[in-house]
Amino acid sequence: METIKQYYRVDRRDISFFKYILEGYDNLGVLTTLDALTGNVVLSVVPGCEQDITRLIRSLQKEMLIEPAPAPDTNGCIYDTDTQENNSGRYDGT
């Protein structure tokens, strides 16, 4: 089954909590950590559950940092558009 990928940044101290909450909701989505230091995660959402996930995230945002994040490039790097640095701290030269 194809899932819908949603990218977020969360406080790194809350990654496990976020994952356990999702598991408690019968795995509406599966959370994968992309970068534990920056809190970048990807949520793989089951088709048809997007509205449920949206409501859950809005509710959790009252308790913890959850904000949309850009998708990583093909090399797995997530770029900060203000500094032109990727998540490894290297300047990309563009």
C-alpha positions in Angstrom: 0.0 0.0 0.0 1.3 3.4 -1.0 1.4 5.9 1.9 1.4 9.7 1.9 4.6 11.3 3.2 4.3 14.3 5.5 7.5 16.0 6.8 7.7 17.7 10.2 10.2 19.1 12.7 9.5 18.3 16.3 11.4 18.9 19.5 13.9 16.0 19.5 12.9 15.2 23.1 9.4 14.5 21.9 10.1 12.2 19.0 9.4 9.0 21.0 6.3 10.5 22.5 5.0 11.4 19.1 5.7 7.9 17.8 3.9 6.3 20.8 0.8 8.5 20.3 0.6 7.4 16.7 0.8 3.8 17.7 -2.0 4.4 20.2 -4.2 5.6 17.4 -4.0 2.2 15.6 -1.1 3.3 13.5 -2.9 6.0 11.5 0.7 6.8 10.5 4.2 5.5 10.9 6.8 7.9 12.2 10.4 7.7 10.9 13.2 9.8 12.3 15.3 11.4 9.5 17.6 13.4 11.8 17.4 13.0 15.6 19.5 16.1 16.3 17.3 18.5 14.4 14.0 16.7 15.1 13.2 16.1 11.4 10.8 13.2 10.9 8.6 11.8 8.2 5.1 10.6 8.9 3.8 8.0 6.5 0.0 8.3 6.5 -2.4 5.6 5.4 -4.6 6.9 2.5 -7.9 8.0 3.8 -6.6 9.0 7.2 -5.3 12.4 6.3 -8.1 14.3 8.1 -7.6 12.2 11.3 -3.8 12.9 11.2 -4.4 16.6 10.7 -6.8 16.8 13.7 -4.3 14.8 15.8 -1.4 17.0 14.9 -3.4 20.2 15.5 -4.2 18.8 19.0 -0.6 17.8 19.7 0.7 21.2 18.6 -1.0 22.7 21.7 1.4 20.5 23.8 4.6 20.2 21.8 6.5 21.6 18.8 5.3 20.1 15.6 5.8 22.2 12.5 5.9 21.4 8.7 9.3 20.8 7.3 10.7 20.6 3.8 11.1 17.2 2.2 14.8 16.1 2.0 16.5 16.3 -1.4 17.5 13.1 -3.2 20.7 12.9 -1.1 18.7 12.9 2.1 19.7 16.5 3.0 17.2 19.0 4.4 18.1 22.5 3.4 17.6 25.7 5.3 16.5 28.1 2.7 17.8 31.1 4.7 21.4 29.9 5.2 21.8 27.5 2.2 23.1 24.9 4.6 22.0 21.4 4.7 21.4 19.3 7.8 25.1 18.3 7.8 26.1 21.9 8.3 27.9 22.1 4.9 27.3 25.0 2.7 25.9 23.7 -0.6 27.7 26.4 -2.7 24.7 27.7 -4.6 
